[in-house]
Amino acid sequence: MWAVYAGDDTKARDDSATRSEAPEAHAHVHIVAGERPGTCHAIGRAGLLVGRTGARLTPSEGVGLLLDDPWISRRHARLHSERGRWEITDLGGRNRAFVEGAPLAAGGNLALADGALIRIGDTLFVFRIGAPTDPAEADSMGFPGRAPSALAVRKRLLQLSRTSGHVLVLGETGTGKERVARALGAVGRPFVPQNCAELTREFARSELFGHLRGSFSGAIATKTGLVELAEQGVLFLDEIGELALDVQAELLRFLEDGHYRPVGATELRRSSARLVAATNVDLDAAVRGGRFRRDLLTRLRSSNLPLELPALRARREDILGWAERFFGEVTPQRCDTPWNAGAAECLLLYPWHGNLRELRGMIRGLADAGLDRALRPEQLPADLRDHRRALRGSNEAVMPAEQPGAPDLTRETIEDILRTTAGSVRATAQHFGIERRKLYRLCDRLGIDLDRFRLNAEREEQDG
């Protein structure tokens, strides 16, 4: 699932212009879909030319990444550094390259930001500035992945696992805060999770610290608190900003020296539980608004530096790995079919504001419908398709025909015929004199949603 670093393209090394030794890596691309997915390829000072197997490079073109992809030209595009910035330049390939979902102009170039998604033919790359990350233990510490930010999280988790002290975990909703909290626990020791948003003010102290029988109305039996249940283990408090201020004061006392007092008790008790607190809100703003105690925030920060989890969109090279993992949770048989390039592109371009939680929910919905990772773009939720279509943006994304004399197939001309055929792939392909498989690929690259034309035709029929 989490592939290893493969170095430079071995197929290009038989070319006399290709260096016999790997260049010093100033940047790299991570193939996420297409031929040899999961491999990383270094980019040195001379740059990286992406083309089709069999091309012969000149010394000025740098190292070659040559792929057996029929939709890639022999010299398709080049990634290189110019004037202190990284760029991609179109070399006249028959089919457009796409950067962040938008077509790269023929013969043009475009600046590349760290983490940019590039599609050339049916191969998708994530561009990264810097050397490839170390793939060792890519599935360790509860936070798997090859993205640099995932590696940084694992390094911090390893450091925190070797120390004591409470931990504050920050990150957007669904980034995996409970997952990393579990990674900080020891095997055989308790892990006690609690979402603070579910605790009412009246019973929050009782849940956290316990109570004695008869200590308040309804306390018909003595209750053991979460702090005691987590003794010598981890107490994970998610959404800690939702705790009432008076309960925050009780929690601060526990963080200071490990002592707490159950509701109705007169004597103090002690627990060695390690607190891992998490939130997706700005606690400094909550302090200014009077909703969070400044001394509690200071105490949480003083034990260890807060651990910040990156959003899923910041670790694109790991999205498909997580999707496979979630498929595996609900489907016992693993699909060995490679990811469809168009479906993978939709997944990688989508912002995933709900992060891992949103991705898991979508994958489970697809699995419930009997689909696996061999799915096509039109089988994905409309939000993902619409987002990619908006990024495509232009009708100028021309896909040159392979046969001499055949018509140029643009987004505009294809959509015109789809309207007249009510979205029929068969009829549209016959109109252009091409195979249906090719039309599917063209619609995929141009961001054409076939379902939209079919639904529009159904509505017109109903209205008529």
C-alpha positions as CSV (number, residue, x, y, z in Angstrom):
1,M,0.0,0.0,0.0
2,W,2.7,2.5,1.0
3,A,5.3,2.0,-1.8
4,V,9.1,2.4,-1.5
5,Y,11.5,4.8,-3.2
6,A,12.7,3.5,-6.5
7,G,15.3,6.2,-7.4
8,D,15.7,7.4,-10.9
9,D,14.0,5.7,-13.8
10,T,15.9,2.5,-14.6
11,K,14.5,2.4,-18.1
12,A,16.2,5.6,-18.9
13,R,19.6,4.6,-17.7
14,D,20.4,2.8,-21.0
15,D,20.5,6.2,-22.7
16,S,24.0,7.6,-23.2
17,A,22.9,11.0,-22.1
18,T,21.5,9.7,-18.8
19,R,23.8,10.0,-15.8
20,S,25.2,6.7,-14.5
21,E,24.8,8.0,-11.0
22,A,21.7,9.5,-9.4
23,P,21.9,13.3,-9.4
24,E,21.8,15.4,-6.3
25,A,18.1,15.7,-5.5
26,H,16.8,19.2,-5.3
27,A,13.2,18.1,-5.9
28,H,11.3,14.9,-6.7
29,V,8.1,13.6,-8.1
30,H,6.1,10.8,-6.5
31,I,4.0,8.7,-9.0
32,V,0.6,8.1,-7.4
33,A,-1.2,6.6,-10.4
34,G,-0.2,5.1,-13.7
35,E,2.9,3.1,-14.4
36,R,5.0,2.1,-11.4
37,P,2.8,3.9,-8.8
38,G,4.5,4.6,-5.5
39,T,7.9,5.3,-6.9
40,C,9.8,8.5,-6.4
41,H,12.1,10.1,-8.9
42,A,14.8,12.7,-8.1
43,I,15.2,15.9,-10.0
44,G,18.7,17.4,-10.0
45,R,20.0,20.7,-11.3
46,A,19.7,19.6,-15.0
47,G,15.9,18.9,-14.5
48,L,13.7,15.9,-15.4
49,L,12.3,15.1,-18.8
50,V,9.0,13.1,-18.8
51,G,8.5,11.1,-22.0
52,R,7.6,7.8,-23.4
53,T,9.9,4.7,-23.3
54,G,12.4,4.7,-26.2
55,A,13.2,8.4,-26.2
56,R,16.8,9.4,-26.3
57,L,17.9,12.4,-24.3
58,T,20.4,15.1,-24.9
59,P,22.8,16.2,-22.0
60,S,20.9,19.5,-21.6
61,E,17.6,17.7,-21.0
62,G,18.7,16.2,-17.7
63,V,17.6,12.8,-16.4
64,G,14.7,11.0,-18.1
65,L,11.6,9.6,-16.6
66,L,10.4,7.4,-19.5
67,L,7.1,5.7,-19.1
68,D,5.2,3.1,-21.2
69,D,2.1,5.2,-21.4
70,P,0.5,5.5,-24.9
71,W,-0.9,8.9,-24.1
72,I,2.6,10.3,-23.4
73,S,4.7,11.7,-26.2
74,R,8.4,10.8,-26.6
75,R,9.3,14.2,-25.2
76,H,6.3,15.5,-23.4
77,A,7.3,17.9,-20.6
78,R,10.3,18.9,-18.6
79,L,10.5,19.9,-14.9
80,H,13.4,22.2,-14.2
81,S,14.5,25.1,-12.0
82,E,14.6,28.6,-13.5
83,R,15.5,31.9,-11.7
84,G,15.0,30.3,-8.3
85,R,11.7,28.7,-9.0
86,W,10.6,25.3,-10.2
87,E,8.7,25.1,-13.5
88,I,7.1,22.6,-15.9
89,T,7.5,23.3,-19.6
90,D,5.4,21.7,-22.4
91,L,7.6,20.2,-25.1
92,G,5.0,19.8,-27.7
93,G,3.3,16.6,-26.6
94,R,0.3,15.5,-28.6
95,N,-1.9,15.5,-25.5
96,R,-2.0,18.3,-22.9
97,A,-0.4,18.0,-19.5
98,F,-2.5,19.2,-16.5
99,V,-1.2,21.0,-13.4
100,E,-3.7,21.2,-10.5
101,G,-6.4,20.1,-12.9
102,A,-5.9,22.9,-15.4
103,P,-4.4,22.3,-18.9
104,L,-0.8,23.5,-19.5
105,A,-0.7,25.6,-22.6
106,A,1.0,24.1,-25.7
107,G,4.6,25.2,-25.6
108,G,4.1,27.1,-22.4
109,N,5.5,26.8,-18.9
110,L,4.1,27.1,-15.4
111,A,5.5,27.6,-11.9
112,L,5.2,24.6,-9.7
113,A,4.4,24.9,-6.0
114,D,5.4,22.2,-3.5
115,G,2.7,19.5,-3.6
116,A,1.4,20.3,-7.0
117,L,-0.5,17.6,-8.8
118,I,0.7,16.9,-12.4
119,R,-1.1,14.7,-14.9
120,I,0.8,13.6,-18.1
121,G,-1.1,11.0,-20.1
122,D,-2.6,8.5,-17.6
123,T,0.2,9.1,-15.1
124,L,-0.2,11.3,-12.1
125,F,2.7,12.8,-10.1
126,V,2.9,14.8,-6.9
127,F,5.8,17.3,-7.2
128,R,7.9,18.0,-4.0
129,I,10.7,20.4,-3.4
130,G,13.6,18.6,-1.7
131,A,14.9,15.1,-1.6
132,P,12.6,12.1,-1.5
133,T,11.5,11.2,2.0
134,D,12.9,8.1,3.7
135,P,10.4,5.3,3.1
136,A,11.5,3.3,6.1
137,E,8.7,2.4,8.5
138,A,6.2,4.2,6.3
139,D,3.3,2.4,8.0
140,S,4.5,3.1,11.6
141,M,3.4,5.1,14.6
142,G,-0.3,5.2,13.6
143,F,0.3,7.8,10.9
144,P,1.3,6.0,7.6
145,G,2.3,7.8,4.4
146,R,5.1,9.0,2.2
147,A,4.3,12.7,2.3
148,P,7.0,14.9,4.0
149,S,4.4,16.1,6.5
150,A,3.5,12.6,7.4
151,L,7.1,11.7,8.0
152,A,7.5,14.8,10.2
153,V,4.5,13.7,12.3
154,R,6.0,10.2,12.7
155,K,9.3,11.7,13.9
156,R,7.5,13.8,16.5
157,L,5.4,10.8,17.6
158,L,8.6,8.8,18.1
159,Q,10.1,11.5,20.2
160,L,6.9,11.9,22.3
161,S,6.7,8.1,22.8
162,R,10.1,8.3,24.5
163,T,9.2,11.1,26.8
164,S,6.5,11.7,29.5
165,G,4.3,14.7,29.8
166,H,0.9,15.7,28.4
167,V,0.4,16.4,24.7
168,L,-1.8,18.9,22.9
169,V,-2.7,17.7,19.4
170,L,-3.9,20.3,16.9
171,G,-5.5,19.8,13.5
172,E,-8.6,20.1,11.4
173,T,-11.5,17.8,11.9
174,G,-10.8,14.3,10.7
175,T,-7.0,14.6,10.4
176,G,-6.5,11.5,12.7
177,K,-6.0,13.0,16.2
178,E,-7.3,9.9,18.0
179,R,-5.2,7.7,15.7
180,V,-2.0,9.5,16.9
181,A,-3.2,9.5,20.5
182,R,-3.4,5.7,20.4
183,A,0.1,5.6,18.9
184,L,1.4,7.3,22.1
185,G,-0.1,4.6,24.3
186,A,1.9,1.5,25.3
187,V,0.9,-2.0,24.5
188,G,-1.1,-3.5,27.4
189,R,-1.8,-0.1,29.0
190,P,-5.3,1.5,29.0
191,F,-6.4,3.9,26.3
192,V,-9.5,5.9,27.4
193,P,-11.1,8.2,24.8
194,Q,-13.7,10.9,25.5
195,N,-15.2,13.6,23.3
196,C,-15.6,16.6,25.5
197,A,-18.4,18.0,23.4
198,E,-20.5,15.1,24.6
199,L,-20.0,16.0,28.3
200,T,-22.7,18.2,29.8
201,R,-21.5,20.8,32.4
202,E,-23.4,19.1,35.2
203,F,-21.8,15.7,34.7
204,A,-18.4,16.5,33.2
205,R,-16.6,16.5,36.6
206,S,-18.2,13.2,37.5
207,E,-17.2,11.6,34.1
208,L,-13.6,12.8,34.4
209,F,-12.9,12.3,38.1
210,G,-15.7,10.0,39.3
211,H,-18.1,10.5,42.2
212,L,-19.1,8.9,45.5
213,R,-22.5,7.3,46.1
214,G,-25.0,9.9,47.3
215,S,-22.7,12.9,46.4
216,F,-25.5,14.4,44.3
217,S,-29.1,13.7,43.3
218,G,-29.1,10.6,41.1
219,A,-25.7,9.3,42.3
220,I,-27.0,5.9,43.4
221,A,-23.6,4.2,43.1
222,T,-20.0,5.2,43.3
223,K,-18.6,5.9,39.8
224,T,-15.0,5.5,38.7
225,G,-13.8,8.4,36.6
226,L,-11.9,8.4,33.3
227,V,-8.7,9.7,35.0
228,E,-8.6,6.6,37.2
229,L,-9.6,4.2,34.4
230,A,-6.6,5.6,32.4
231,E,-4.1,4.9,35.2
232,Q,-0.6,4.3,33.7
233,G,-2.1,4.7,30.2
234,V,-3.5,7.5,28.0
235,L,-6.5,9.6,28.6
236,F,-7.6,11.1,25.2
237,L,-9.8,14.2,25.5
238,D,-11.0,15.3,22.1
239,E,-12.4,18.8,21.5
240,I,-11.0,19.9,24.8
241,G,-12.1,23.5,24.1
242,E,-15.7,22.4,24.8
243,L,-15.0,21.8,28.5
244,A,-16.8,24.2,30.9
245,L,-14.4,26.7,32.6
246,D,-14.9,25.3,36.1
247,V,-14.1,21.8,34.9
248,Q,-11.0,23.2,33.1
249,A,-9.8,24.4,36.5
250,E,-10.2,20.9,37.9
251,L,-8.3,19.5,34.9
252,L,-5.5,22.0,35.5
253,R,-5.0,20.8,39.0
254,F,-4.7,17.2,37.7
255,L,-2.1,18.3,35.1
256,E,0.0,20.1,37.7
257,D,0.7,17.1,40.0
258,G,-1.6,14.2,39.0
259,H,-4.0,14.7,41.9
260,Y,-7.7,15.0,41.6
261,R,-10.8,14.8,43.8
262,P,-13.9,12.8,42.9
263,V,-17.2,14.5,43.4
264,G,-18.3,14.2,47.0
265,A,-14.9,13.1,48.2
266,T,-12.8,14.9,50.8
267,E,-9.4,13.4,50.1
268,L,-7.3,13.8,47.0
269,R,-6.4,10.8,44.8
270,R,-3.6,10.4,42.3
271,S,-3.4,9.0,38.8
272,S,-0.4,8.7,36.5
273,A,-2.5,8.8,33.3
274,R,-1.0,10.7,30.4
275,L,-3.3,13.3,29.0
276,V,-3.5,13.7,25.2
277,A,-5.8,16.6,24.5
278,A,-7.0,17.5,21.0
279,T,-8.8,20.4,19.3
280,N,-9.6,21.8,15.9
281,V,-10.3,25.3,17.2
282,D,-8.0,28.2,17.8
283,L,-7.4,28.0,21.6
284,D,-5.7,31.4,21.7
285,A,-8.9,33.0,20.3
286,A,-10.9,31.0,22.8
287,V,-8.8,32.4,25.6
288,R,-9.4,36.0,24.3
289,G,-13.1,35.2,24.1
290,G,-13.1,34.0,27.7
291,R,-14.0,30.4,26.7
292,F,-10.7,28.7,27.6
293,R,-8.4,29.2,30.6
294,R,-5.1,30.8,29.7
295,D,-3.3,28.9,32.5
296,L,-4.6,25.6,31.2
297,L,-3.4,26.4,27.7
298,T,0.0,27.4,29.0
299,R,0.2,24.2,31.0
300,L,-0.7,22.0,28.0
301,R,1.9,23.8,25.9
302,S,4.7,23.6,28.5
303,S,4.7,19.8,28.8
304,N,5.6,19.3,25.2
305,L,5.4,21.4,22.1
306,P,2.0,20.9,20.5
307,L,1.8,18.3,17.7
308,E,0.1,19.7,14.6
309,L,-1.4,17.3,12.1
310,P,-1.4,18.3,8.4
311,A,-4.6,18.4,6.4
312,L,-5.2,15.5,4.0
313,R,-4.9,17.8,1.0
314,A,-1.3,18.7,2.2
315,R,-0.3,15.0,1.8
316,R,-1.7,14.2,-1.6
317,E,0.7,11.3,-2.3
318,D,-0.9,9.4,0.6
319,I,-4.6,9.9,-0.4
320,L,-4.9,6.8,-2.5
321,G,-3.1,4.7,0.2
322,W,-5.7,5.8,2.7
323,A,-8.5,5.1,0.3
324,E,-7.2,1.5,-0.2
325,R,-7.0,1.1,3.6
326,F,-10.6,2.2,4.0
327,F,-11.7,-0.1,1.1
328,G,-9.9,-2.9,3.0
329,E,-11.9,-2.1,6.2
330,V,-15.2,-2.9,4.4
331,T,-14.3,-5.3,1.6
332,P,-12.4,-8.5,2.5
333,Q,-11.2,-9.0,-1.0
334,R,-8.5,-6.6,-2.2
335,C,-8.8,-5.2,-5.7
336,D,-5.5,-5.6,-7.6
337,T,-6.7,-3.4,-10.5
338,P,-4.6,-0.2,-10.7
339,W,-6.4,3.1,-10.0
340,N,-8.2,4.6,-12.9
341,A,-6.3,7.8,-13.7
342,G,-9.4,10.0,-13.9
343,A,-10.9,8.7,-10.6
344,A,-7.5,9.1,-8.9
345,E,-7.2,12.6,-10.2
346,C,-10.6,13.5,-8.9
347,L,-9.7,12.2,-5.4
348,L,-6.3,14.0,-5.4
349,L,-7.7,17.4,-6.5
350,Y,-10.6,17.5,-4.1
351,P,-9.8,19.6,-1.0
352,W,-11.2,17.1,1.6
353,H,-12.2,19.6,4.3
354,G,-13.4,16.7,6.4
355,N,-10.0,15.0,5.9
356,L,-9.7,11.3,6.6
357,R,-13.2,11.2,8.1
358,E,-14.7,12.5,4.9
359,L,-12.6,10.2,2.7
360,R,-13.5,7.2,4.8
361,G,-17.2,8.0,4.6
362,M,-17.1,8.4,0.8
363,I,-15.1,5.1,0.4
364,R,-17.6,3.2,2.6
365,G,-20.4,4.5,0.5
366,L,-18.7,3.3,-2.7
367,A,-18.0,-0.1,-1.1
368,D,-21.6,-0.4,0.0
369,A,-22.6,0.2,-3.6
370,G,-20.4,-2.7,-4.7
371,L,-17.6,-0.6,-6.1
372,D,-13.8,-0.8,-5.6
373,R,-10.8,1.2,-6.6
374,A,-11.3,0.2,-10.3
375,L,-14.1,2.8,-10.4
376,R,-14.5,5.4,-13.1
377,P,-14.9,9.1,-12.6
378,E,-18.6,9.1,-13.3
379,Q,-19.1,6.6,-10.4
380,L,-17.7,9.1,-7.9
381,P,-19.9,11.6,-6.0
382,A,-20.8,14.7,-8.0
383,D,-18.9,17.0,-5.7
384,L,-15.6,15.4,-6.7
385,R,-16.4,15.5,-10.4
386,D,-17.7,19.1,-10.3
387,H,-14.5,20.3,-8.5
388,R,-12.3,18.8,-11.2
389,R,-14.5,20.2,-14.0
390,A,-14.2,23.7,-12.5
391,L,-10.4,23.4,-12.4
392,R,-10.3,22.2,-16.1
393,G,-12.1,25.5,-16.8
394,S,-11.1,26.0,-20.4
395,N,-12.5,24.7,-23.7
396,E,-9.1,25.1,-25.2
397,A,-7.9,21.7,-23.8
398,V,-7.6,20.0,-27.2
399,M,-6.9,16.3,-27.5
400,P,-5.4,15.7,-31.0
401,A,-6.8,12.8,-32.9
402,E,-4.6,9.9,-33.6
403,Q,-5.8,9.3,-37.1
404,P,-4.7,11.7,-39.9
405,G,-7.7,13.7,-41.1
406,A,-9.8,13.0,-38.0
407,P,-11.5,15.9,-36.3
408,D,-9.9,17.7,-33.4
409,L,-11.7,16.7,-30.2
410,T,-12.2,19.6,-27.9
411,R,-14.4,19.8,-24.8
412,E,-16.8,22.1,-26.7
413,T,-17.2,19.8,-29.7
414,I,-17.7,16.7,-27.6
415,E,-20.2,18.4,-25.3
416,D,-22.2,19.6,-28.3
417,I,-22.6,16.0,-29.6
418,L,-23.3,14.7,-26.2
419,R,-26.2,17.1,-25.9
420,T,-27.7,15.9,-29.2
421,T,-27.2,12.2,-28.2
422,A,-28.6,12.6,-24.7
423,G,-25.3,11.5,-23.2
424,S,-25.0,8.3,-25.3
425,V,-21.3,7.3,-25.4
426,R,-22.0,4.8,-28.2
427,A,-23.7,7.4,-30.5
428,T,-21.1,10.1,-29.7
429,A,-18.2,7.8,-30.5
430,Q,-19.8,6.8,-33.7
431,H,-20.3,10.4,-34.7
432,F,-16.5,11.1,-34.3
433,G,-15.5,7.7,-35.7
434,I,-13.6,6.6,-32.6
435,E,-13.8,3.8,-30.1
436,R,-16.0,4.2,-27.0
437,R,-12.9,3.5,-24.9
438,K,-11.1,6.5,-26.4
439,L,-14.2,8.7,-25.9
440,Y,-14.3,7.7,-22.2
441,R,-10.6,8.7,-21.9
442,L,-11.2,12.0,-23.6
443,C,-14.1,12.9,-21.3
444,D,-12.0,11.9,-18.4
445,R,-9.1,14.2,-19.3
446,L,-11.4,17.1,-20.2
447,G,-13.5,16.8,-17.1
448,I,-16.7,16.1,-19.0
449,D,-19.4,14.6,-16.8
450,L,-21.4,12.1,-18.9
451,D,-24.0,11.8,-16.2
452,R,-24.9,15.5,-16.5
453,F,-26.0,15.1,-20.1
454,R,-28.0,12.0,-19.3
455,L,-29.8,13.7,-16.4
456,N,-30.5,16.8,-18.5
457,A,-32.0,14.6,-21.2
458,E,-34.2,12.8,-18.6
459,R,-35.4,16.2,-17.2
460,E,-36.3,17.5,-20.6
461,E,-38.2,14.3,-21.4
462,Q,-40.2,14.6,-18.1
463,D,-40.8,18.3,-18.7
464,G,-41.9,17.6,-22.3
